[in-house]
Amino acid sequence: MMPRVEDPDLGPIATQVVYEDEHVRIWTHHLEAGEAGPLHRHELDYVIVDVAGDRIAAEPVPGTGGEYDEYIEAPVKRGKSYFLRSGGIERAVNVGTSPYRTVIVELKHP
């Protein structure tokens, strides 16, 4: 059985909501080197904007949907943005040597 958003084992998608209205929800996300965030599900399409760090990974739970079904690593590029579709369950892992910082903008559908 696939975990649901309400399941206690799923956490928030990022560290803190800093703004929300009827169109967007904006989060900041902070992970120290070697730190992993909680398992979570993106219920909305979203944009990630890299702020600081050197390398980040996503550990998806296979078979839960989403764009990626396998572990992926990428360099952090300050100011670079990435659009991703809602979907599967995953966790972010800072596999770099410096603190990771990002802004996540969830796009609410009309």
C-alpha positions as CSV (number, residue, x, y, z in Angstrom):
1,M,0.0,0.0,0.0
2,M,1.3,3.4,-1.0
3,P,1.8,5.9,2.0
4,R,-0.6,8.8,2.0
5,V,0.2,12.4,2.8
6,E,-1.5,12.2,6.1
7,D,0.7,9.2,7.1
8,P,2.8,10.2,10.2
9,D,5.9,8.8,8.4
10,L,5.7,11.6,5.8
11,G,7.1,15.0,6.7
12,P,7.1,18.5,5.2
13,I,8.7,19.0,1.8
14,A,11.1,21.6,3.2
15,T,12.2,23.4,6.3
16,Q,9.8,26.3,6.6
17,V,6.9,28.0,4.7
18,V,7.8,31.7,4.3
19,Y,4.8,32.8,2.2
20,E,1.5,31.5,1.0
21,D,-1.5,32.8,-0.9
22,E,-4.1,31.3,-3.3
23,H,-1.5,30.9,-6.1
24,V,1.7,29.8,-4.5
25,R,3.3,28.3,-1.3
26,I,7.0,29.3,-0.8
27,W,9.4,27.3,1.3
28,T,13.0,27.6,2.3
29,H,15.0,24.5,2.7
30,H,18.2,24.0,4.7
31,L,20.2,20.8,5.0
32,E,23.7,20.6,6.6
33,A,26.4,18.6,4.8
34,G,25.4,14.9,5.1
35,E,21.9,15.7,6.4
36,A,18.7,14.1,4.9
37,G,15.3,15.7,5.0
38,P,12.2,13.7,5.9
39,L,10.3,11.5,3.4
40,H,7.6,13.6,1.8
41,R,5.3,13.8,-1.2
42,H,5.0,16.8,-3.5
43,E,1.2,17.3,-3.9
44,L,1.7,20.3,-6.3
45,D,4.0,21.0,-9.2
46,Y,6.9,23.1,-8.0
47,V,10.0,25.1,-8.9
48,I,13.3,24.7,-7.0
49,V,15.8,27.6,-7.0
50,D,19.3,26.7,-5.9
51,V,20.7,29.2,-3.3
52,A,23.8,27.6,-1.8
53,G,25.6,24.2,-1.5
54,D,27.6,22.0,-3.8
55,R,25.8,18.7,-4.3
56,I,22.3,17.4,-3.6
57,A,20.6,14.1,-4.1
58,A,17.0,12.9,-4.2
59,E,16.1,9.4,-2.9
60,P,12.7,8.5,-4.3
61,V,10.7,5.6,-3.0
62,P,10.3,3.3,-6.1
63,G,6.8,2.8,-7.4
64,T,5.2,5.8,-5.7
65,G,5.0,7.9,-8.9
66,G,6.8,11.1,-9.8
67,E,9.2,12.0,-12.5
68,Y,12.1,10.0,-11.0
69,D,12.0,6.4,-9.7
70,E,15.7,6.1,-9.0
71,Y,18.3,7.8,-6.9
72,I,19.7,11.0,-8.6
73,E,22.5,13.4,-7.7
74,A,23.1,16.8,-9.1
75,P,25.5,19.8,-8.6
76,V,24.0,22.8,-6.9
77,K,24.1,25.8,-9.2
78,R,23.4,29.1,-7.4
79,G,20.4,30.9,-9.0
80,K,19.5,27.9,-11.3
81,S,15.8,26.9,-11.2
82,Y,14.2,23.6,-12.0
83,F,10.5,22.9,-12.7
84,L,9.2,19.5,-11.4
85,R,5.9,17.8,-11.5
86,S,4.0,16.6,-8.4
87,G,4.2,13.0,-7.6
88,G,6.1,10.3,-5.7
89,I,7.5,10.0,-2.3
90,E,11.2,11.1,-1.8
91,R,13.7,12.6,0.5
92,A,16.4,15.2,-0.2
93,V,20.0,14.4,0.9
94,N,22.8,16.9,1.1
95,V,25.7,14.7,-0.3
96,G,27.9,17.8,-0.5
97,T,30.4,19.2,1.9
98,S,28.7,22.6,2.5
99,P,25.3,23.6,3.8
100,Y,22.5,23.3,1.1
101,R,20.0,26.1,0.8
102,T,17.1,26.3,-1.7
103,V,13.8,28.0,-2.2
104,I,10.8,25.9,-3.3
105,V,7.8,27.5,-4.9
106,E,4.7,25.2,-5.0
107,L,2.3,26.2,-7.8
108,K,-1.3,25.9,-6.7
109,H,-3.7,24.9,-9.5
110,P,-6.8,27.1,-10.1
